[in-house]
């Protein structure tokens, strides 16, 4: 196991439950049983606050940790672009990361390809949450 992945997952600043959320989703990986719930407060088309709770492997936890930090105070259009870029990353042989997704290169690399479903779970959950509106 990569020590960097463990250190990233150890940053649990946004591993929290937000009560007055505007958007929420729960997503489960049917292959391994990992699950994550993401709750957001969206104001003026920006993610004002984000919290996640997971019962998942270290790869999923690391991915959720980085994603939650990247999403904070981001415009919804930009965060959707980021999510789509990451979802495409493992499916293309010569897909390069943009400047924004370079922060994810510790987990988004070909050596972790076998764990792609774990890594992508938080991104899929956030995408689902942004489609659901609880206002």
C-alpha positions as protocol buffer text, in pm:
chain_id: "A"
residue {
  index: 1
  type: UNK
  ca { x: 0 y: 0 z: 0 }
}
residue {
  index: 2
  type: UNK
  ca { x: 123 y: 344 z: -94 }
}
residue {
  index: 3
  type: UNK
  ca { x: 204 y: 567 z: 207 }
}
residue {
  index: 4
  type: UNK
  ca { x: 83 y: 875 z: 14 }
}
residue {
  index: 5
  type: UNK
  ca { x: -264 y: 720 z: -22 }
}
residue {
  index: 6
  type: UNK
  ca { x: -276 y: 656 z: 354 }
}
residue {
  index: 7
  type: UNK
  ca { x: -169 y: 1015 z: 429 }
}
residue {
  index: 8
  type: UNK
  ca { x: -430 y: 1157 z: 193 }
}
residue {
  index: 9
  type: UNK
  ca { x: -704 y: 941 z: 346 }
}
residue {
  index: 10
  type: UNK
  ca { x: -596 y: 1053 z: 694 }
}
residue {
  index: 11
  type: UNK
  ca { x: -709 y: 1409 z: 614 }
}
residue {
  index: 12
  type: UNK
  ca { x: -1065 y: 1374 z: 742 }
}
residue {
  index: 13
  type: UNK
  ca { x: -1151 y: 1745 z: 764 }
}
residue {
  index: 14
  type: UNK
  ca { x: -1463 y: 1699 z: 550 }
}
residue {
  index: 15
  type: UNK
  ca { x: -1557 y: 1356 z: 685 }
}
residue {
  index: 16
  type: UNK
  ca { x: -1864 y: 1501 z: 851 }
}
residue {
  index: 17
  type: UNK
  ca { x: -2241 y: 1499 z: 835 }
}
residue {
  index: 18
  type: UNK
  ca { x: -2401 y: 1823 z: 721 }
}
residue {
  index: 19
  type: UNK
  ca { x: -2751 y: 1870 z: 859 }
}
residue {
  index: 20
  type: UNK
  ca { x: -2892 y: 2162 z: 658 }
}
residue {
  index: 21
  type: UNK
  ca { x: -2784 y: 2032 z: 320 }
}
residue {
  index: 22
  type: UNK
  ca { x: -2928 y: 2136 z: -14 }
}
residue {
  index: 23
  type: UNK
  ca { x: -2798 y: 1836 z: -211 }
}
residue {
  index: 24
  type: UNK
  ca { x: -2730 y: 1478 z: -110 }
}
residue {
  index: 25
  type: UNK
  ca { x: -2653 y: 1139 z: -258 }
}
residue {
  index: 26
  type: UNK
  ca { x: -2556 y: 795 z: -148 }
}
residue {
  index: 27
  type: UNK
  ca { x: -2360 y: 566 z: -376 }
}
residue {
  index: 28
  type: UNK
  ca { x: -2252 y: 205 z: -336 }
}
residue {
  index: 29
  type: UNK
  ca { x: -1994 y: 2 z: -525 }
}
residue {
  index: 30
  type: UNK
  ca { x: -2175 y: -322 z: -605 }
}
residue {
  index: 31
  type: UNK
  ca { x: -1843 y: -504 z: -664 }
}
residue {
  index: 32
  type: UNK
  ca { x: -1686 y: -455 z: -322 }
}
residue {
  index: 33
  type: UNK
  ca { x: -1952 y: -302 z: -99 }
}
residue {
  index: 34
  type: UNK
  ca { x: -1784 y: 36 z: -48 }
}
residue {
  index: 35
  type: UNK
  ca { x: -2038 y: 309 z: 11 }
}
residue {
  index: 36
  type: UNK
  ca { x: -2029 y: 684 z: 49 }
}
residue {
  index: 37
  type: UNK
  ca { x: -2280 y: 954 z: 129 }
}
residue {
  index: 38
  type: UNK
  ca { x: -2213 y: 1311 z: 21 }
}
residue {
  index: 39
  type: UNK
  ca { x: -2404 y: 1614 z: 147 }
}
residue {
  index: 40
  type: UNK
  ca { x: -2361 y: 1964 z: 11 }
}
residue {
  index: 41
  type: UNK
  ca { x: -2467 y: 2316 z: 80 }
}
residue {
  index: 42
  type: UNK
  ca { x: -2490 y: 2496 z: -253 }
}
residue {
  index: 43
  type: UNK
  ca { x: -2539 y: 2872 z: -263 }
}
residue {
  index: 44
  type: UNK
  ca { x: -2532 y: 3090 z: -574 }
}
residue {
  index: 45
  type: UNK
  ca { x: -2414 y: 2798 z: -790 }
}
residue {
  index: 46
  type: UNK
  ca { x: -2111 y: 2731 z: -568 }
}
residue {
  index: 47
  type: UNK
  ca { x: -2037 y: 2453 z: -325 }
}
residue {
  index: 48
  type: UNK
  ca { x: -2039 y: 2638 z: 6 }
}
residue {
  index: 49
  type: UNK
  ca { x: -1981 y: 2328 z: 222 }
}
residue {
  index: 50
  type: UNK
  ca { x: -1929 y: 1959 z: 160 }
}
residue {
  index: 51
  type: UNK
  ca { x: -1931 y: 1662 z: 391 }
}
residue {
  index: 52
  type: UNK
  ca { x: -1893 y: 1293 z: 327 }
}
residue {
  index: 53
  type: UNK
  ca { x: -1926 y: 977 z: 528 }
}
residue {
  index: 54
  type: UNK
  ca { x: -1802 y: 648 z: 402 }
}
residue {
  index: 55
  type: UNK
  ca { x: -1768 y: 284 z: 482 }
}
residue {
  index: 56
  type: UNK
  ca { x: -1499 y: 221 z: 228 }
}
residue {
  index: 57
  type: UNK
  ca { x: -1143 y: 118 z: 154 }
}
residue {
  index: 58
  type: UNK
  ca { x: -845 y: 349 z: 185 }
}
residue {
  index: 59
  type: UNK
  ca { x: -851 y: 434 z: -189 }
}
residue {
  index: 60
  type: UNK
  ca { x: -1211 y: 554 z: -172 }
}
residue {
  index: 61
  type: UNK
  ca { x: -1140 y: 751 z: 147 }
}
residue {
  index: 62
  type: UNK
  ca { x: -836 y: 919 z: -11 }
}
residue {
  index: 63
  type: UNK
  ca { x: -1036 y: 1004 z: -321 }
}
residue {
  index: 64
  type: UNK
  ca { x: -1319 y: 1152 z: -112 }
}
residue {
  index: 65
  type: UNK
  ca { x: -1073 y: 1355 z: 93 }
}
residue {
  index: 66
  type: UNK
  ca { x: -910 y: 1515 z: -211 }
}
residue {
  index: 67
  type: UNK
  ca { x: -1238 y: 1567 z: -395 }
}
residue {
  index: 68
  type: UNK
  ca { x: -1398 y: 1738 z: -95 }
}
residue {
  index: 69
  type: UNK
  ca { x: -1108 y: 1983 z: -72 }
}
residue {
  index: 70
  type: UNK
  ca { x: -1114 y: 2052 z: -447 }
}
residue {
  index: 71
  type: UNK
  ca { x: -1492 y: 2104 z: -454 }
}
residue {
  index: 72
  type: UNK
  ca { x: -1509 y: 2358 z: -174 }
}
residue {
  index: 73
  type: UNK
  ca { x: -1608 y: 2704 z: -304 }
}
residue {
  index: 74
  type: UNK
  ca { x: -1611 y: 2581 z: -664 }
}
residue {
  index: 75
  type: UNK
  ca { x: -1861 y: 2686 z: -926 }
}
residue {
  index: 76
  type: UNK
  ca { x: -2095 y: 2399 z: -1019 }
}
residue {
  index: 77
  type: UNK
  ca { x: -2000 y: 2419 z: -1388 }
}
residue {
  index: 78
  type: UNK
  ca { x: -1630 y: 2386 z: -1305 }
}
residue {
  index: 79
  type: UNK
  ca { x: -1680 y: 2101 z: -1059 }
}
residue {
  index: 80
  type: UNK
  ca { x: -1889 y: 1913 z: -1316 }
}
residue {
  index: 81
  type: UNK
  ca { x: -1607 y: 1955 z: -1569 }
}
residue {
  index: 82
  type: UNK
  ca { x: -1360 y: 1820 z: -1315 }
}
residue {
  index: 83
  type: UNK
  ca { x: -1581 y: 1520 z: -1236 }
}
residue {
  index: 84
  type: UNK
  ca { x: -1627 y: 1439 z: -1605 }
}
residue {
  index: 85
  type: UNK
  ca { x: -1252 y: 1463 z: -1670 }
}
residue {
  index: 86
  type: UNK
  ca { x: -1177 y: 1224 z: -1385 }
}
residue {
  index: 87
  type: UNK
  ca { x: -1446 y: 977 z: -1495 }
}
residue {
  index: 88
  type: UNK
  ca { x: -1291 y: 973 z: -1844 }
}
residue {
  index: 89
  type: UNK
  ca { x: -934 y: 935 z: -1715 }
}
residue {
  index: 90
  type: UNK
  ca { x: -932 y: 558 z: -1664 }
}
residue {
  index: 91
  type: UNK
  ca { x: -1115 y: 492 z: -1991 }
}
residue {
  index: 92
  type: UNK
  ca { x: -863 y: 661 z: -2221 }
}
residue {
  index: 93
  type: UNK
  ca { x: -512 y: 542 z: -2286 }
}
residue {
  index: 94
  type: UNK
  ca { x: -360 y: 884 z: -2361 }
}
residue {
  index: 95
  type: UNK
  ca { x: -578 y: 1109 z: -2148 }
}
residue {
  index: 96
  type: UNK
  ca { x: -374 y: 1372 z: -1966 }
}
residue {
  index: 97
  type: UNK
  ca { x: -475 y: 1549 z: -1649 }
}
residue {
  index: 98
  type: UNK
  ca { x: -555 y: 1919 z: -1655 }
}
residue {
  index: 99
  type: UNK
  ca { x: -391 y: 2160 z: -1414 }
}
residue {
  index: 100
  type: UNK
  ca { x: -688 y: 2127 z: -1176 }
}
residue {
  index: 101
  type: UNK
  ca { x: -681 y: 1747 z: -1171 }
}
residue {
  index: 102
  type: UNK
  ca { x: -303 y: 1734 z: -1124 }
}
residue {
  index: 103
  type: UNK
  ca { x: -379 y: 1752 z: -752 }
}
residue {
  index: 104
  type: UNK
  ca { x: -531 y: 1406 z: -792 }
}
residue {
  index: 105
  type: UNK
  ca { x: -234 y: 1244 z: -963 }
}
residue {
  index: 106
  type: UNK
  ca { x: -132 y: 1052 z: -649 }
}
residue {
  index: 107
  type: UNK
  ca { x: -447 y: 843 z: -677 }
}
residue {
  index: 108
  type: UNK
  ca { x: -534 y: 891 z: -1045 }
}
residue {
  index: 109
  type: UNK
  ca { x: -260 y: 689 z: -1201 }
}
residue {
  index: 110
  type: UNK
  ca { x: -240 y: 370 z: -1400 }
}
residue {
  index: 111
  type: UNK
  ca { x: -87 y: 171 z: -1111 }
}
residue {
  index: 112
  type: UNK
  ca { x: -418 y: 212 z: -927 }
}
residue {
  index: 113
  type: UNK
  ca { x: -623 y: 103 z: -1228 }
}
residue {
  index: 114
  type: UNK
  ca { x: -740 y: -211 z: -1049 }
}
residue {
  index: 115
  type: UNK
  ca { x: -893 y: 15 z: -780 }
}
residue {
  index: 116
  type: UNK
  ca { x: -1062 y: 254 z: -1022 }
}
residue {
  index: 117
  type: UNK
  ca { x: -1414 y: 172 z: -898 }
}
residue {
  index: 118
  type: UNK
  ca { x: -1307 y: 261 z: -544 }
}
residue {
  index: 119
  type: UNK
  ca { x: -1138 y: 583 z: -655 }
}
residue {
  index: 120
  type: UNK
  ca { x: -1427 y: 694 z: -876 }
}
residue {
  index: 121
  type: UNK
  ca { x: -1701 y: 626 z: -619 }
}
residue {
  index: 122
  type: UNK
  ca { x: -1687 y: 974 z: -455 }
}
residue {
  index: 123
  type: UNK
  ca { x: -1688 y: 1140 z: -798 }
}
residue {
  index: 124
  type: UNK
  ca { x: -1996 y: 944 z: -905 }
}
residue {
  index: 125
  type: UNK
  ca { x: -2167 y: 1028 z: -575 }
}
residue {
  index: 126
  type: UNK
  ca { x: -2092 y: 1399 z: -613 }
}
residue {
  index: 127
  type: UNK
  ca { x: -2218 y: 1398 z: -970 }
}
residue {
  index: 128
  type: UNK
  ca { x: -2540 y: 1230 z: -853 }
}
residue {
  index: 129
  type: UNK
  ca { x: -2578 y: 1481 z: -567 }
}
residue {
  index: 130
  type: UNK
  ca { x: -2547 y: 1775 z: -803 }
}
residue {
  index: 131
  type: UNK
  ca { x: -2832 y: 1636 z: -1015 }
}
residue {
  index: 132
  type: UNK
  ca { x: -3054 y: 1601 z: -706 }
}
residue {
  index: 133
  type: UNK
  ca { x: -3184 y: 1919 z: -550 }
}
residue {
  index: 134
  type: UNK
  ca { x: -3345 y: 1917 z: -206 }
}
residue {
  index: 135
  type: UNK
  ca { x: -3423 y: 2289 z: -179 }
}
